[in-house]
Amino acid sequence: MSNRFTETNKWRDSWFVGLSTREKLCWNYLCDVCDAAGVFDIVPLNDYAAFGERIDWDAFIELSGGRVERLSADKLWLVRFIDFQNPRGLKPTNKAHAPIFRSIAKHDLSSRLSKRNLLAFQAAHRAAQDKETEKETDKEKEQEPYPGPLQGVFADWLSYKAERREHYTETGLKQLHGRVRNLESEHGNEAVEAAMRRAMANGWKGFDYDVGKSSAKSPAARTQSANERFMARHSDGEPEVRSGGGQLALRGPRPPVG
């Protein structure tokens, strides 16, 4: 829920004072419910819930004296809303103004802006386009094929990371190419592919440490194996040894009691 400015002097404005009680409520309703750019969606069910009856918006537009305009069959616009709510003007770098810019673009209101706000909108629009272009460029770079027999698994790995929302930057992608090339030259392409596919199958974040292992286990499996070896050692009568080499005691089966 957003906070908005209200014109306290409206109670001394001849136009507002001349409205009926119901018409005053309609004006306040528009100012409170419209979006950040002053665009109001006509939803008869909501209007009925607020007023208990149908609202004749065409009659109110005529009564508004140019303060309200119809954008389409189901949308109205408060003409001075942006300027009133943003007396210092819109700023292209102000994140709070982003919803205003989106609504202006969506409803094609740029031609109705003041010169100052139009310049801000154009700057914000260019910045948004540049950001989209940068995203597309990064996406295209991620989709660049890896040369050689690992091309298929490399593409699968990039898709896997994208699904985890772990996209590579341009620098990160270059490092990945170099890392895979080094591993491929050291262990062969089959070992690298096997490690990458094991990592994807197990939901691991990386695959480097796993290259060259014929039957790699997940971290949980390795922990379980270590525990099993520990229990086996202490149940077979093998002496437990301190790190300094001193023998503690035999941990074999306990003799029967009684």
Salt bridges, closest charged atoms under 4 A:
ASP41 OD1 - LYS75 NZ 2.34
GLU53 OE2 - ARG22 NE 3.10
ASP58 OD1 - ARG70 NH2 2.77
GLU69 OE1 - ARG112 NH1 2.86
GLU142 OE1 - HIS167 ND1 3.49
ASP156 OD2 - ARG197 NH1 3.16
GLU166 OE1 - LYS161 NZ 2.61
GLU166 OE1 - ARG164 NE 3.24
GLU170 OE1 - LYS141 NZ 2.98
GLU170 OE2 - LYS174 NZ 3.95
GLU186 OE2 - HIS187 NE2 3.54
GLU193 OE2 - ARG197 NE 3.23
ASP208 OD2 - ARG179 NE 2.46
ASP210 OD2 - ARG198 NE 2.74
GLU238 OE2 - ARG233 NE 3.85
GLU240 OE1 - HIS234 ND1 3.79
GLU240 OE1 - ARG251 NH2 3.65
